[in-house]
Amino acid sequence: MTVAVVSVSKYKSKSEELFERAKKVIPGGVNSPVRAFEPHPFFTKSAKGSKITDEDGRIYTDYCMAYGSLIFGHSHPEVIEAIRQQLEAGSLYGTPTQKEVELAELITKTVSCMQMVRLANSGAEATMHAIRTARAFTRRDKIVKFEGCYHGAHDYVLVQAGSGATTFGTATSAGIPEDTIKNTIVLPFNDVEALEDAITRHAREVAAVIIEPVMGNAGLILPSDGYLHTVRRITEEKGIVLIFDEVITGFRLALGGAQQLFGIMPDMACLSKILGGGFPLAAFGGKREIMENISPRGKVYQAGTYSGNPISVTAALTTLKLLERRADRIYSGLADLGLRMSKGLKDLISDRGVGAQVNSLSSMFQIFFTDKRVVDYASAKTSDTKKFLTYFKHLLDQGVFVPPSQFETCFISAAHAPEDVDATLDSMDSALSKLR
């Protein structure tokens, strides 16, 4: 692959200039903490397929893919054309549309637990509304979440969270009342005994257990064999609503998400990222008897002016129909590329004698700079984040963009080719050679 070369001079890059301007009007210079890195992030001008181009003309092979949102890569032509046609008919109505119904029907057909669905604008909104609905259904207050699982930046779940909250050392955000935190029970992931003990002590108080079936916000962390089935059994026995946060895994690991891959039926699920096809959209849904508690049918209030807006819904319909038509080829192809990448990276680590682990599943992967096997939040935090930053910056210099945090996940899209992966592995080899 050809990488645009920027000559070194006394002049600042456009990205550096933009960052200096941004810091004066945007806290930290970014609109999401995960986008920040030293000395400054690059600012994007355009993107197409597997490549992203910054304001200085540098081209990168992208494994961030908007944090897993773009399963077909950047600017898929069918999605763009569908949006162009919808724009001519209007961008926002504030009324119901036929497309909303079609999308809801397609989601309920595809995601097994979602008998009814409501649309929202972000994954954080979806998890917030799902928790509220579960509380109303059970008439209980407490929830259980897991260390390092990130469910959005709202009060009840921003306790020992992953993603940027871990990167910047604020696992529990300032500004959250202690009384709110008292209703959130935080447990270690992959620890059956801890879950059984907590549920035994608090069963009559716990409304919901919310979990990323595959953790994607503390790096990539997989559930141990049988763990999710045990979570399902315990919650079912105690009448606790089990919420799968499939904001990342929905349509990523299979057409029906992680619940299809692992053969588990939660009570509720939350979707976003891939669902929106590159536009802001989310959904939460579940069993009919739970969802019918939502206004105007029930007493749980949930609303949003942009919820179900025709632009995002059009992108979602186009994306899901593409996935449905090509599911076998797309998911097998993504799995093949993921295996090519993870095996290649493991071989490089072994050859270079670097203390590191690679966790991977289908088109998701991450390297951890630790000698310990990474199975939960605590083991993920043993990673050497300084080494990761050195690795990240060297990859960036080589024209490869991965998420800038040790505690995120890399994603492969259908737009990536085997040649992209092979060239990236060469860059990774060079980066690892700097860490010995």
C-alpha positions as CSV (number, residue, x, y, z in Angstrom):
1,M,0.0,0.0,0.0
2,T,1.1,3.6,-0.7
3,V,1.4,5.9,2.3
4,A,1.4,9.6,1.7
5,V,4.6,11.2,2.9
6,V,4.5,14.4,4.8
7,S,7.8,16.3,4.8
8,V,9.1,17.4,8.2
9,S,9.3,21.2,8.5
10,K,9.0,24.0,10.9
11,Y,5.3,24.3,10.0
12,K,2.6,22.7,12.0
13,S,0.4,20.1,10.4
14,K,-3.2,20.9,9.7
15,S,-4.2,18.4,12.4
16,E,-2.0,20.1,15.0
17,E,-3.5,23.5,14.0
18,L,-7.0,22.2,14.2
19,F,-6.4,20.6,17.6
20,E,-5.1,23.9,19.0
21,R,-8.2,25.6,17.8
22,A,-10.4,22.8,19.1
23,K,-9.0,23.0,22.6
24,K,-10.2,26.6,22.9
25,V,-13.8,25.7,22.3
26,I,-14.2,21.9,23.0
27,P,-13.2,20.4,26.3
28,G,-9.9,18.5,25.7
29,G,-10.2,19.3,22.0
30,V,-12.4,16.3,21.2
31,N,-16.1,15.4,21.4
32,S,-15.4,11.9,22.9
33,P,-12.4,11.1,25.2
34,V,-11.5,8.0,23.2
35,R,-10.4,10.1,20.3
36,A,-7.7,11.9,22.2
37,F,-4.0,10.9,22.2
38,E,-0.7,12.6,22.6
39,P,0.6,14.9,21.2
40,H,-2.6,15.3,19.2
41,P,-5.1,13.2,17.2
42,F,-5.2,13.4,13.5
43,F,-8.3,15.1,12.0
44,T,-10.0,13.2,9.2
45,K,-10.9,14.7,5.8
46,S,-12.4,11.7,4.1
47,A,-12.7,7.9,4.2
48,K,-13.5,5.2,1.7
49,G,-13.6,1.4,2.1
50,S,-10.8,0.3,4.4
51,K,-8.9,3.6,4.2
52,I,-9.2,6.9,6.1
53,T,-7.4,10.1,5.0
54,D,-6.4,12.9,7.3
55,E,-6.3,16.7,6.7
56,D,-2.6,16.5,5.8
57,G,-3.3,13.9,3.1
58,R,-1.9,10.9,5.0
59,I,-3.8,7.6,4.2
60,Y,-4.3,5.0,6.9
61,T,-5.7,1.4,6.8
62,D,-8.4,1.7,9.4
63,Y,-9.0,-0.9,12.1
64,C,-11.0,1.4,14.3
65,M,-13.9,1.6,11.9
66,A,-15.7,4.1,14.0
67,Y,-15.3,1.7,17.0
68,G,-16.9,-1.2,15.1
69,S,-19.8,0.6,13.5
70,L,-18.8,0.1,9.8
71,I,-19.0,-3.6,8.9
72,F,-18.9,-2.7,5.2
73,G,-16.2,-0.1,5.6
74,H,-16.4,3.6,5.0
75,S,-18.9,5.1,2.5
76,H,-20.6,2.0,1.2
77,P,-22.1,3.1,-2.2
78,E,-25.5,1.4,-1.7
79,V,-25.9,3.1,1.7
80,I,-24.8,6.5,0.4
81,E,-27.2,6.2,-2.6
82,A,-30.1,5.2,-0.4
83,I,-29.4,8.2,1.9
84,R,-29.2,10.6,-1.1
85,Q,-32.6,9.5,-2.3
86,Q,-34.1,9.8,1.2
87,L,-32.7,13.4,1.6
88,E,-34.7,14.4,-1.4
89,A,-37.9,13.2,0.4
90,G,-36.9,14.9,3.6
91,S,-34.5,14.5,6.5
92,L,-36.8,14.7,9.6
93,Y,-40.5,14.6,10.0
94,G,-41.4,14.1,13.7
95,T,-44.1,11.6,12.6
96,P,-44.1,7.8,12.1
97,T,-42.9,6.4,8.8
98,Q,-43.3,3.2,6.9
99,K,-39.6,2.6,7.1
100,E,-39.6,2.6,10.9
101,V,-42.1,-0.3,10.8
102,E,-40.1,-2.2,8.2
103,L,-36.9,-1.7,10.3
104,A,-38.6,-2.9,13.5
105,E,-40.0,-5.9,11.6
106,L,-36.5,-6.8,10.3
107,I,-34.9,-6.4,13.7
108,T,-37.5,-8.6,15.4
109,K,-37.0,-11.2,12.6
110,T,-33.3,-11.2,13.0
111,V,-32.5,-10.8,16.7
112,S,-34.2,-13.7,18.5
113,C,-35.0,-12.1,21.9
114,M,-36.5,-8.9,20.5
115,Q,-40.3,-9.5,20.1
116,M,-40.8,-5.7,20.3
117,V,-38.4,-2.9,19.7
118,R,-38.0,0.8,20.2
119,L,-35.6,3.0,18.3
120,A,-33.2,5.5,19.9
121,N,-30.2,7.5,18.8
122,S,-27.2,6.0,20.6
123,G,-26.1,2.9,22.5
124,A,-26.1,4.9,25.7
125,E,-29.7,5.8,25.2
126,A,-30.7,2.2,24.5
127,T,-29.1,0.8,27.6
128,M,-30.5,3.6,29.8
129,H,-34.0,3.0,28.5
130,A,-33.7,-0.8,28.7
131,I,-32.6,-0.6,32.4
132,R,-35.5,1.8,33.2
133,T,-38.0,-0.6,31.5
134,A,-36.6,-3.6,33.4
135,R,-37.0,-1.8,36.7
136,A,-40.6,-0.9,35.9
137,F,-41.3,-4.5,34.9
138,T,-39.8,-6.1,38.0
139,R,-40.6,-3.3,40.4
140,R,-37.0,-3.5,41.8
141,D,-34.3,-0.9,41.9
142,K,-30.8,-2.5,41.7
143,I,-28.9,-3.6,38.7
144,V,-25.8,-5.8,38.3
145,K,-23.1,-4.9,35.8
146,F,-19.5,-6.2,35.4
147,E,-16.1,-4.6,35.8
148,G,-14.9,-3.1,32.5
149,C,-18.2,-3.5,30.7
150,Y,-19.1,-0.1,29.2
151,H,-22.8,0.6,28.6
152,G,-22.7,4.3,27.8
153,A,-22.0,7.5,29.8
154,H,-25.1,7.6,32.0
155,D,-25.1,7.4,35.8
156,Y,-26.1,3.9,36.7
157,V,-23.6,2.2,34.5
158,L,-20.6,4.5,34.6
159,V,-19.2,2.6,37.6
160,Q,-16.0,0.7,37.0
161,A,-16.6,1.1,33.3
162,G,-14.3,0.3,30.4
163,S,-13.5,2.3,27.3
164,G,-12.2,5.9,27.8
165,A,-13.2,5.7,31.5
166,T,-10.4,3.2,32.0
167,T,-8.0,4.9,29.6
168,F,-8.2,8.1,31.5
169,G,-8.3,6.6,35.0
170,T,-11.8,7.6,35.9
171,A,-13.6,4.3,36.0
172,T,-16.4,6.0,38.1
173,S,-17.2,9.5,36.7
174,A,-17.3,12.6,38.8
175,G,-20.8,14.1,39.1
176,I,-22.6,10.8,39.9
177,P,-24.4,10.9,43.3
178,E,-23.4,8.2,45.8
179,D,-27.1,7.3,46.2
180,T,-27.2,6.4,42.5
181,I,-24.1,4.2,42.8
182,K,-25.7,2.3,45.7
183,N,-28.2,0.8,43.3
184,T,-25.4,-0.6,41.0
185,I,-23.7,-3.9,42.0
186,V,-20.4,-4.4,40.2
187,L,-19.0,-7.9,39.8
188,P,-15.9,-9.4,38.0
189,F,-16.6,-10.8,34.6
190,N,-16.2,-14.6,34.1
191,D,-16.6,-15.2,37.9
192,V,-19.6,-17.5,38.5
193,E,-19.2,-17.7,42.2
194,A,-19.3,-13.9,42.6
195,L,-22.5,-13.7,40.6
196,E,-24.1,-16.5,42.5
197,D,-23.2,-14.9,45.8
198,A,-24.5,-11.4,44.8
199,I,-27.7,-12.8,43.5
200,T,-28.3,-14.9,46.6
201,R,-27.9,-11.8,48.8
202,H,-29.8,-9.3,46.6
203,A,-32.2,-11.4,44.5
204,R,-35.3,-9.6,45.7
205,E,-33.7,-6.2,44.9
206,V,-32.1,-6.8,41.5
207,A,-34.2,-5.7,38.5
208,A,-31.6,-6.5,35.8
209,V,-28.3,-8.0,35.0
210,I,-26.7,-6.0,32.1
211,I,-23.7,-7.5,30.3
212,E,-21.6,-7.3,27.2
213,P,-21.7,-11.0,26.1
214,V,-18.2,-10.3,24.7
215,M,-16.5,-7.4,26.3
216,G,-15.3,-4.9,23.8
217,N,-14.5,-1.9,25.9
218,A,-11.7,-3.2,28.1
219,G,-9.9,-4.5,25.1
220,L,-11.5,-7.7,23.8
221,I,-12.4,-10.2,26.5
222,L,-14.2,-13.4,25.8
223,P,-16.7,-15.2,28.0
224,S,-15.3,-18.5,29.5
225,D,-16.9,-21.7,28.4
226,G,-20.5,-22.0,29.9
227,Y,-20.3,-18.6,31.6
228,L,-23.1,-16.9,29.7
229,H,-25.3,-20.0,30.0
230,T,-24.8,-19.8,33.8
231,V,-25.7,-16.1,33.8
232,R,-28.9,-16.9,31.9
233,R,-29.8,-19.8,34.3
234,I,-29.3,-17.7,37.5
235,T,-31.2,-14.7,36.2
236,E,-34.1,-16.9,34.9
237,E,-34.4,-18.7,38.3
238,K,-34.6,-15.4,40.2
239,G,-36.9,-13.5,37.8
240,I,-34.2,-11.0,37.0
241,V,-34.2,-9.4,33.5
242,L,-31.1,-10.3,31.6
243,I,-30.0,-7.6,29.2
244,F,-27.4,-8.3,26.5
245,D,-25.6,-5.1,25.5
246,E,-25.0,-6.0,21.9
247,V,-24.1,-2.4,20.9
248,I,-20.8,-3.8,19.6
249,T,-21.6,-7.5,18.9
250,G,-25.0,-7.0,17.3
251,F,-24.7,-8.0,13.6
252,R,-20.9,-8.3,14.2
253,L,-20.4,-11.9,15.3
254,A,-23.4,-13.2,13.4
255,L,-26.5,-11.8,11.8
256,G,-28.4,-12.5,15.1
257,G,-25.5,-11.2,17.2
258,A,-23.8,-12.9,20.2
259,Q,-27.1,-14.5,21.3
260,Q,-27.1,-16.4,18.0
261,L,-23.5,-17.3,18.2
262,F,-23.7,-18.6,21.8
263,G,-27.2,-20.0,21.6
264,I,-28.6,-17.9,24.5
265,M,-31.9,-16.0,24.7
266,P,-31.7,-12.9,27.0
267,D,-34.8,-11.1,28.0
268,M,-33.7,-7.8,26.4
269,A,-31.0,-6.6,24.1
270,C,-29.5,-3.2,23.0
271,L,-28.2,-2.6,19.5
272,S,-26.4,0.3,17.9
273,K,-23.1,0.8,15.9
274,I,-23.5,-1.6,12.9
275,L,-27.3,-1.1,13.0
276,G,-27.0,2.5,12.0
277,G,-24.9,1.9,8.9
278,G,-22.7,4.9,9.7
279,F,-25.5,7.1,11.1
280,P,-26.7,7.7,14.7
281,L,-29.2,5.0,15.5
282,A,-29.9,2.5,18.3
283,A,-32.5,0.1,19.4
284,F,-33.6,-1.7,22.5
285,G,-36.1,-4.4,22.8
286,G,-37.1,-7.7,24.2
287,K,-40.0,-9.8,25.4
288,R,-43.5,-8.4,24.6
289,E,-44.6,-8.4,28.2
290,I,-41.6,-6.3,29.2
291,M,-41.7,-3.8,26.2
292,E,-45.5,-3.2,26.6
293,N,-44.7,-1.2,29.7
294,I,-43.3,1.6,27.6
295,S,-45.4,4.8,26.9
296,P,-47.9,5.4,25.4
297,R,-49.1,1.9,26.2
298,G,-47.4,1.7,29.6
299,K,-46.0,4.0,32.2
300,V,-42.3,3.9,31.3
301,Y,-41.5,7.2,29.5
302,Q,-39.0,7.1,26.6
303,A,-38.9,9.7,23.8
304,G,-36.6,11.4,21.3
305,T,-37.2,13.9,18.5
306,Y,-34.6,12.1,16.3
307,S,-35.6,8.6,17.3
308,G,-36.4,6.7,14.1
309,N,-35.4,9.6,11.9
310,P,-35.7,8.7,8.2
311,I,-32.0,9.2,7.4
312,S,-30.7,6.8,10.0
313,V,-33.5,4.4,9.4
314,T,-32.8,4.3,5.7
315,A,-29.1,3.6,6.4
316,A,-30.1,0.9,8.8
317,L,-32.5,-0.8,6.4
318,T,-30.0,-0.7,3.6
319,T,-27.2,-2.2,5.8
320,L,-29.3,-4.9,7.3
321,K,-30.7,-6.0,4.0
322,L,-27.2,-6.2,2.6
323,L,-26.1,-8.3,5.5
324,E,-29.2,-10.5,5.2
325,R,-28.6,-11.2,1.5
326,R,-24.9,-11.9,1.9
327,A,-24.7,-13.2,5.4
328,D,-22.9,-16.5,4.7
329,R,-20.2,-15.0,2.5
330,I,-19.7,-11.9,4.7
331,Y,-19.4,-13.6,8.1
332,S,-17.2,-16.4,6.8
333,G,-15.0,-13.9,5.0
334,L,-14.7,-11.7,8.1
335,A,-13.8,-14.8,10.2
336,D,-11.1,-15.8,7.7
337,L,-9.5,-12.3,7.8
338,G,-9.8,-12.2,11.6
339,L,-8.0,-15.5,11.9
340,R,-5.3,-14.4,9.4
341,M,-4.7,-11.3,11.5
342,S,-4.8,-12.9,15.0
343,K,-2.6,-15.9,14.0
344,G,-0.1,-13.6,12.2
345,L,0.1,-11.3,15.2
346,K,0.6,-14.2,17.6
347,D,3.4,-15.5,15.5
348,L,5.1,-12.1,15.4
349,I,4.9,-11.8,19.2
350,S,6.4,-15.2,19.6
351,D,9.2,-14.5,17.0
352,R,10.0,-11.1,18.7
353,G,9.9,-12.5,22.2
354,V,7.5,-9.7,23.3
355,G,5.4,-10.2,26.5
356,A,1.9,-9.9,25.0
357,Q,-1.4,-11.6,24.5
358,V,-3.8,-11.6,21.6
359,N,-7.5,-12.0,22.2
360,S,-9.7,-12.5,19.1
361,L,-13.1,-13.6,17.9
362,S,-14.2,-13.5,14.3
363,S,-13.5,-9.9,13.0
364,M,-12.6,-8.5,16.5
365,F,-9.0,-8.6,17.9
366,Q,-6.7,-6.8,20.4
367,I,-3.2,-7.1,21.7
368,F,-2.5,-6.7,25.4
369,F,1.1,-6.0,26.6
370,T,1.1,-8.3,29.6
371,D,2.4,-11.8,30.4
372,K,-0.9,-12.7,32.0
373,R,-3.8,-14.3,30.2
374,V,-6.5,-11.6,29.8
375,V,-9.9,-13.0,31.0
376,D,-11.4,-10.0,32.9
377,Y,-11.0,-6.3,33.7
378,A,-8.4,-6.9,36.4
379,S,-6.1,-8.9,34.1
380,A,-6.6,-6.4,31.3
381,K,-5.4,-3.6,33.6
382,T,-2.0,-5.4,34.1
383,S,-1.2,-4.4,30.5
384,D,1.6,-1.9,29.9
385,T,-0.2,1.1,28.5
386,K,3.0,2.9,27.7
387,K,4.1,0.0,25.5
388,F,0.7,0.1,23.8
389,L,1.1,3.8,23.1
390,T,4.5,3.3,21.5
391,Y,3.1,0.4,19.4
392,F,0.1,2.6,18.4
393,K,2.2,5.6,17.4
394,H,4.6,3.4,15.4
395,L,1.7,1.8,13.5
396,L,0.3,5.3,12.8
397,D,3.7,6.3,11.4
398,Q,3.4,3.2,9.1
399,G,-0.1,4.2,7.9
400,V,-2.1,1.9,10.1
401,F,-4.8,3.2,12.4
402,V,-6.0,1.2,15.4
403,P,-8.0,2.6,18.3
404,P,-5.5,4.7,20.4
405,S,-6.4,3.0,23.7
406,Q,-5.2,-0.4,25.1
407,F,-8.8,-0.8,26.4
408,E,-10.6,-0.8,23.0
409,T,-11.0,-3.4,20.3
410,C,-9.8,-3.5,16.7
411,F,-12.3,-4.3,13.9
412,I,-12.0,-5.8,10.5
413,S,-14.6,-4.9,7.9
414,A,-15.8,-6.5,4.7
415,A,-13.9,-3.7,2.8
416,H,-10.5,-5.1,4.1
417,A,-8.7,-7.4,1.8
418,P,-6.1,-10.1,2.6
419,E,-3.5,-7.7,1.2
420,D,-4.5,-5.1,3.8
421,V,-4.0,-7.6,6.6
422,D,-0.6,-8.8,5.3
423,A,0.7,-5.2,4.9
424,T,-0.6,-4.5,8.4
425,L,1.2,-7.5,9.9
426,D,4.4,-6.1,8.3
427,S,3.8,-2.8,10.1
428,M,3.0,-4.6,13.3
429,D,6.3,-6.6,13.1
430,S,8.1,-3.3,12.8
431,A,6.2,-1.8,15.7
432,L,6.9,-4.8,17.9
433,S,10.6,-4.7,17.1
434,K,10.7,-1.3,18.9
435,L,9.5,-2.8,22.1
436,R,12.2,-5.4,22.8
